[in-house]
Amino acid sequence: MLTVLAFAPLAVALLLLALPRRTSDRTVRAIWTATTVALLAFVVVLWAGYDADGGMQYETRVRWIPGAGVGYHVGVDGLSLPMLGLTCVLFAACAVRSWRDTRRIREFAALFVFLETTCLGLFVSLDLILFFVFFDLSIVGMYFVIAGWGHRDRARAALMFFLYTFLGSLVLLLGFIGLFLAASPHTFDMTDLAAADPLAGRAGYAGVVLLAIGIGLAVKTPTVPFHTWLPLAHTEAPAAGSAVLAGVLLKMGTYGFLRIAMPMLPDAWRRHATVIVVIGVVSILYGALVALAQTDFKRMIAYTSVNHMGYIVLAVGAAAATADTSRQAQALAVTGAVTQMVSHGLLTGALFLLAGSLYERGRTYDMDAYSGIAARAPVLTGMTAVAAFASLGLPGFSGFIAEFQIFTGSLGPRPLATALSVLGILLTAALFLRALQKMFLGPLRLPDAPGAPRPFGDLRAHENTAVVPLLALAVVVGITPGFLLDVIEPASHTVLETADAMTEMNENPVAILPEIFLAAGAVLGLLLGAWLPRSRQWIVGAGAGAACTAGIVAAVVAASGSPTAVFGDSFAVDPLTGACRVIILGGGLIVLALSLRPLHADRREAEFYVLLQLALLGAVMLAAAQDLLLLAAAYLLASIPTYTLAGFRKDGPGTEAALKYYVVGALLGVLLLTGVTLVYATGRATSYPLLATALVDAPEALLATGVLGVLAGLLFKAGAVPAHFWVPDAVQGSSPPVAALLATLPKIGALAAVFRLGAVPLAGSPLPWAALIAVLAAASMTLGNLAAFFQSDVKRLLAYSTISQVGYLLMPVAVATASGRAQPALLYYLAAYTVTNLGAFAVVCALPGRTTVDDYRGLARERPLLAVSLIVCLLGLVGTPPTAVFLGKLEVFSAVIDGGYAWLAVLAAINTVASVFYYLRWIVPALSRGDRRTPGGGRQAFDEGSRTARTVACTAAAASLVLGVIGGPVLALLDGPLNQ
């Protein structure tokens, strides 16, 4: 029966294309409409014969490609049956709605019945490859609908839709292959995979598979940040295309979460439930806020889809949040998610059809072009008002039933997320009420609509026939939901049965409060930046400062506890993480202060602060990562925002710097991911404690190749030889505050990551990794020094200086397992280097017009305090007492001697002496009595520059001295065991 249901529309599509050319459009429409109505009647018969407690029904299972484990397996249960009904109702409505269309109606009808086959086929599929085939064919069908019958920008919209969703489907296929390879025997059958749970106890593998499947489905849903294709696709698609895209095709993503991700990857779903919930909440609030800012009616409806899909993601995340959550609450959340799919399909489908009717009359979706429509088109006004109120969750409509279940089921396991999500309802109410008041009430004002078929009139019979059943069904579900819930609830319990064996993953959000503050600050800044006027975007910067400050306080409080690991032992909370948190966030506050003046009233000021927080978050996660998968994710998070920041000015040097930085980073990022894969293949784990045992007897060649790949990526972030080539150009080409960031903060997370990698998983391995790190340290400090001798550009000089400093910082990493002094030496040197190097860059920020060392001539006479700060910081980088770097180098030298690398300490001492000469090339002009002359021979005075930058420079110089004086107590605080 299900085979007939799925493939009958395809047969009709072929029939329509085979009809003679003389066949009238009326006949084509009649065949199309009759087909959709017949399919709807077929589903009603299926529903009538369905046993709610009977599990999977109407099954057909035959071998298809047996050698590859692929079968033709279809069936229906309480999750898929409502989606079949929704699909048939919406396609029938679109067929009726298109009754007056005349543009290539034969091809249009054939495409729509073909699309109906892909949707029905996907919802009955019980084999992953069969699911994927229908998933991909739906992309092809919708592409041609948008490209062939869309509005003015249809070509770009169709291409963007296709590229996004097709790439997402490829990632989804990789996840399916991962499940296939994990199963024994290999199979793509969904029921077999859900029963076997092939990835139980394989956290790393399961995490990768869930990531692939999650990305593929998130693009289709879509959730933030994979939603950017949606507004343009909806805006340019024809009315019927938008209704099907929002009402049915988007549900393929959320249905996939319930049918595939949740039952087949229960442990991974539980482990990453927090991430899923956060994505849901962000989608809810972001979608509502951006929709509120729209002036295009159809684009506003499109963004409400992001908002409503967020409720579904929240529900499925909350359902797996905790092991002690009651089964009733979990079932409510899942049932609410499915009900929301049905409700959203009915109501948003109706809204898009009504938006199409509005466009046909006014030839624009611009809300400012309309006013007082109620006087001319009362039925259109009434229908739109009903659909709008139903969409915001008014009692008596399906949206209320869905959202009530979602909030009730989510409140227990996720109270904060649920409370934030309720704000989405208020925002949705505000945006719909604003649209109704602006467009339909008030004095009559209609746009000039050249090309409109008739004067602005009310809805006609075929439009009413299409929309009224959708709204009527929403009312029926809202008043008497039993017929729907009785089908969904047993299936919800079945989905949740696989969660009973889930293990506790040690979720403790309090342990990652600093990271939560940064992430929340970035999200809030992104939302505020879309609303605040240019002159007040500094508020986003203030929020970023508050997030960094709160993160420092939380890190200090957490440092008093014992070392531990959270979220599946992937995130370590120990002295190494705690110190890096404070250093990185403190450095972030300095960069933030240096950015305030140059960015004030810039049109992209808020973007800068958001990117800065994300970069800091990535650096902290690098330092805390105790799992190779988290390490790879942290690498990407630390890199992508800084690529953008490097080219933030959008000038020639900035663009060149960003391009070179990106190309090198992408290449070495691929090497890091390859290395992660090879290490996993060697040790069959990604967790550091597990690898520490597994790598003792690992094959040396394969392990060495994998470790070199991982090190390549981390050395890129640190700016160490041989991955240092990007540093000089990126630092010189970017703005001074960004240069300060690139030259300092990402290195902290990267060096901590290398230290943890050597101290935990590689500690017992047969590889001579310590000797390799020692050689790289020697090369970095020596080559960095040699190159710095020949620099006259101050930013380029500091860039090569920082390469040399990385060499010193790698020294304690080389003795991570050989000396107990290595960890405090590394952390103290990191703190000393951060404050000192940022102090030197602060001087550069204070004098943005002075780019060469000779430009600083006479600085001591005109800006004595700034000159003193520069001298303290530069001599501090040398390691002159009593600055902090002096004590840091002393500790580092002691650690490497203690660890058996005396030769490295000797080489470092020689390089330290040598570095004095190129720092003096900058200091001497600053102390000279001469003046810098203009081309006309006049005296070139130092401009006022940024007072904030001057204050930061003086403060950093003072902090370097103070930290050097109180170094003993600080070193005692930095000692402590790693979590292993």
Number of C-alpha atoms within 10 A of each C-alpha: 12 21 17 11 20 24 18 17 25 20 15 19 26 14 13 22 15 10 12 9 9 6 11 12 18 15 12 21 23 13 18 27 23 15 21 25 19 14 25 22 15 18 22 16 11 19 18 9 11 19 15 18 13 11 14 19 17 15 16 14 13 11 11 13 10 10 10 11 16 20 21 18 22 25 20 22 23 28 25 23 23 22 26 28 20 24 29 25 23 27 30 24 29 27 24 25 25 22 19 13 12 12 11 11 18 23 16 22 23 23 23 25 28 24 26 31 24 25 26 26 23 28 28 26 27 27 23 24 20 21 23 18 15 20 23 18 18 21 24 18 18 25 23 19 23 26 21 18 19 22 14 12 15 24 19 15 24 26 17 18 24 20 14 19 25 20 14 22 24 17 20 24 19 16 23 22 18 19 26 21 15 20 17 10 11 17 23 24 21 21 16 16 24 19 11 14 18 21 23 18 13 15 19 22 21 25 21 16 25 26 18 22 27 23 22 27 27 27 25 28 29 26 30 20 12 18 19 16 20 26 19 19 30 28 26 24 27 23 28 24 25 30 29 26 23 24 28 27 23 23 28 23 24 26 22 21 23 20 21 23 22 24 23 29 26 27 28 29 27 26 25 20 21 22 13 22 27 17 19 29 28 26 30 33 27 25 29 28 23 20 26 21 12 17 15 18 23 29 22 25 28 24 26 31 28 29 31 29 27 31 29 32 28 32 34 30 30 32 33 31 24 24 17 9 16 14 17 12 21 29 26 24 32 34 31 32 29 30 29 27 27 27 32 27 29 30 29 27 31 30 29 29 27 26 22 24 20 23 19 19 22 23 16 20 20 17 19 16 16 21 21 20 25 19 15 15 16 16 17 22 21 13 18 24 18 17 23 24 18 24 26 24 22 18 15 16 28 29 29 24 23 29 26 17 23 32 25 18 28 31 18 18 21 20 14 12 20 23 14 14 22 16 15 26 21 13 22 26 20 16 24 24 15 13 23 20 13 18 23 25 17 14 14 14 15 17 15 14 16 10 10 13 9 11 11 18 16 20 19 12 10 15 22 18 14 24 26 14 16 24 24 13 18 26 20 16 24 22 15 14 17 12 11 17 20 15 22 25 21 19 24 22 17 14 21 19 13 19 22 12 11 19 17 14 17 13 20 11 13 11 20 20 18 28 25 16 22 29 19 18 25 25 18 18 26 19 20 16 23 15 13 15 12 16 12 15 25 22 17 25 27 17 19 28 23 16 24 28 20 17 23 23 15 21 25 16 11 21 19 12 12 14 19 14 21 17 19 19 20 22 24 26 26 22 27 27 29 25 25 25 29 22 25 27 27 21 23 24 18 25 24 23 19 29 23 19 17 16 17 17 16 15 13 15 23 29 21 23 30 25 22 26 30 24 29 28 26 27 30 31 29 34 31 28 28 29 24 25 21 20 27 22 16 23 26 19 20 28 24 17 19 24 23 21 26 29 23 18 15 14 12 11 18 23 20 18 23 24 18 19 24 21 13 16 23 16 13 22 24 16 21 26 21 18 25 24 19 20 26 21 15 21 21 17 22 26 23 23 17 16 25 21 17 18 24 17 12 19 14 15 11 14 23 21 17 24 22 19 23 28 22 24 26 28 22 27 29 31 31 30 24 13 20 19 17 20 27 22 19 30 28 23 24 27 23 24 24 26 27 29 27 24 27 27 28 28 28 27 32 29 26 30 27 22 23 28 23 22 22 22 24 24 21 17 22 15 19 10 17 21 13 13 21 23 17 21 27 25 18 29 28 24 19 27 25 18 17 24 18 12 18 17 18 21 28 24 25 26 30 28 29 28 30 30 26 28 27 29 29 28 29 34 31 28 28 26 20 19 18 17 21 26 29 25 27 30 27 29 25 27 23 27 27 26 27 31 26 27 31 27 29 32 25 25 28 23 21 15 12 17 16 16 21 19 22 24 25 23 25 21 15 15 15 14 16 23 22 19 25 28 22 26 33 26 21 26 27 23 23 18 14 16 27 31 30 22 25 27 27 16 21 29 24 19 29 26 18 16 19 13 20 15 13 19 22 13 13 23 17 12 21 22 11 16 25 18 15 20 22 15 16 23 24 17 20 28 18 14 13 13 21 19 13 10 8 7 8 10 12 15 13 18 13 10 17 20 13 17 27 24 19 25 34 24 17 25 28 19 18 28 23 14 22 22 15 12 17 11 10 14 20 11 14 19 19 15 13 18 21 18
